[in-house]
Amino acid sequence: MTKNTENNSGILSIEMFDNLANRSPRFHRISAMLLDHILMCILIIPIAIVFAITSEKLGFKLTDGMSFYIWVLIIFLYYNKDFFNAKSPAKRIMGYQVIDGKTEKPATELQCFVRNFTICVAWPVEVIVGFFNPERRIGDFLANTKVVLSEKEKLKTIWTDLKRTKLKLNYIGIIIIGIVYFYGLSYIIP
């Protein structure tokens, strides 16, 4: 047993994880997808719980319609996880970036939004497609994007990107598309 394994008491260290990933890009890509899902749930669910508790304490009663719109907001945040520099939290940690299929430059915010439409609807199918094609999943084909190796970053770089962000027409367009999309869903989902 190596010293590294002994110190971690059976938990995979970053070095061990990277060794596994070097042997299998599929393992690495699927792990990034799962880590993204876990991180987004860790980030979003507490916000929803705090909101629900605060609204109850302030005397607001959440109706079914209000609960639906809170759920919509959560999904909207999930759709936009790649928004800053075309890297979601897990992509930053594991060293990936979403790029435009034609220009090879970081994908636009709109492309990142479109590529994540399929995540909430067909997440298990996306994982299977990602296993067989680590570079592109169904959403990537829709948005003409692909995922490539990039420099690994710390999560705090999201705040740096957030500070540098200026309001653009893309952002307003994405919000309008999101509102129309979810408004349409409100008629489909009872």
Helices and strands as residue ranges (DSSP letters): H 3-7, H 14-23, H 25-57, H 64-79, H 89-94, E 96-100, H 109-115, H 117-132, H 138-143, E 145-149, H 157-164, H 169-188
